[in-house]
Amino acid sequence: MLERHRIAERWRSERWDGLRFQFPNWSVRLPDFAFPHDDPEGFATTGEILTFIEAYAAFVDPPIRCGVAVTRLHRDGNGFIAETANGAIAANNVVVATGPYQRPLMPDLLRDEARLFQVHASHYSNPQQLPDGAVLVVGAGASGAQIADELSRAGRRVFLAVSEHTRMPRRYRGHDLTWWFEKLHLFDMLPEQRTSRVNPSITGAYGGRTIDFRDFADEGITLLGRVTAAREGVLEIAGGLADSLAQGDAAHAFLLDMMDEYAEKKNLGLPDDPPARAKRPDPPCVTAPIRSLDLRAENINAVIWATGYGLDFGWIDVPVFDAGAPPCIVAASARYPGSTSLACNGFPG
Ligand SMILES: Cc1cc2nc3c(=O)[nH]c(=O)nc-3n(C[C@H](O)[C@H](O)[C@H](O)COP(=O)(O)OP(=O)(O)OC[C@H]3O[C@@H](n4cnc5c(N)ncnc54)[C@H](O)[C@@H]3O)c2cc1C
């Protein structure tokens, strides 16, 4: 078992300080290994998840070699050769478990703006890391939404560029989203069964709440549409922000309908939850959206790119990729002995 850095490296160096696990403590578990907590409905810190994974590694005690990166994987007869800086390793079977969040995607729209502090969400740490002034957060998936919220609570003026997103209820009819996902078997869906590649906007920060970007606007965050271009420090913003919010609402309502249907079918007798379906009016930044944003005029000195991740399987020199797979998925299995099969995990759509 090879790890190029340290056990649970992503949780050490690619998560911000204030991140909270997106699923409640009661649901965090590994095979035969419980997550220690004193609040079942609470959300763990990054440090707690790191400690948990380290403890699990000690419990399983696999023959792990840290600090060994596989730089190339290729076939050798019926087996494989993994090349590393420490020499080559022959294997009959290979499991690639390098995760779905391999390469930060960061548009270079603002490459000429040397005065700006720019960081991808995977290297954002905390509000103190940023220079004074307003902040632009681009992307409103789970990372962008949490980071924008954190910065706003820290007293920063925040602009948040929102595009297509899937809004999910944190709790509904007395149960956390995770409980519902288990009941509805949504965690069991295979990647290829998923209809949406859009990451959900969901948070466990500050006790967890359902994300409605209209609340963010009420709290002082300026919502923007998708950032499409930049010229001399002025951003072009696409229209369609109201539509994005409406699509987020539709996804949210769809999920509530599924939950209701399940509750009725199983006769669960759960309490009704009308506030979960309450419709909120769009705030002024949505009804009269900003289409052009002058970063200097708005005193924006930092940009956080919460624009997601890409795959990086360039080191795998074996014909196991399915050319027709959507960008987020590599689900391939060669039919010869010692086959490699890869899958990308993520959320059900
Ligand atoms: C910002 C953020 C927040 C998240 N929050 C949550 C959450 O709250 N709850 C949740 O369940 N999930 C969350 N996730 C998803 C979760 O982190 C991943 O699903 C999980 O880490 C996947 O685990 P993994 O072991 O498959 O891959 P990873 O954790 O990505 O581990 C892959 C390992 O492979 C190593 N590696 C890569 N390439 C090589 C190579 N060539 N040679 C040797 N080693 C290599 C890497 O160093 C890494 O340690 C979050 C993801 C992100 C980006």
The ligand as an ORCA input file, in Angstrom:
! r2SCAN-3c Opt
* xyz 0 1
  C     -13.240     20.430      0.512
  C     -13.755     19.028      0.650
  C     -14.570     18.710      1.706
  C     -15.034     17.408      1.850
  N     -15.833     17.145      2.910
  C     -16.317     15.890      3.044
  C     -17.165     15.562      4.132
  O     -17.483     16.421      4.943
  N     -17.602     14.288      4.239
  C     -17.258     13.326      3.337
  O     -17.657     12.173      3.483
  N     -16.458     13.610      2.300
  C     -16.001     14.862      2.139
  N     -15.195     15.152      1.083
  C     -14.870     14.063      0.153
  C     -13.771     13.212      0.759
  O     -12.662     13.997      1.106
  C     -13.364     12.188     -0.246
  O     -14.503     11.491     -0.666
  C     -12.396     11.227      0.385
  O     -11.259     11.905      0.792
  C     -12.037     10.172     -0.617
  O     -11.175      9.284      0.050
  P     -10.152      8.434     -0.759
  O      -9.354      7.662      0.216
  O     -10.868      7.720     -1.850
  O      -9.220      9.498     -1.511
  P      -8.286     10.614     -0.912
  O      -8.670     11.021      0.467
  O      -8.212     11.673     -1.961
  O      -6.892      9.844     -0.785
  C      -6.124      9.534     -1.930
  C      -4.678      9.458     -1.486
  O      -3.919      9.005     -2.595
  C      -2.671      9.656     -2.583
  N      -2.151      9.592     -3.942
  C      -2.648     10.197     -5.049
  N      -1.937      9.904     -6.137
  C      -0.950      9.076     -5.729
  C       0.130      8.420     -6.391
  N       0.310      8.539     -7.721
  N       0.979      7.650     -5.648
  C       0.789      7.497     -4.323
  N      -0.209      8.095     -3.639
  C      -1.076      8.875     -4.327
  C      -2.987     11.057     -2.103
  O      -1.847     11.671     -1.532
  C      -4.102     10.808     -1.082
  O      -3.632     10.728      0.237
  C     -14.699     16.426      0.903
  C     -13.887     16.752     -0.173
  C     -13.419     18.042     -0.314
  C     -12.525     18.369     -1.480
*
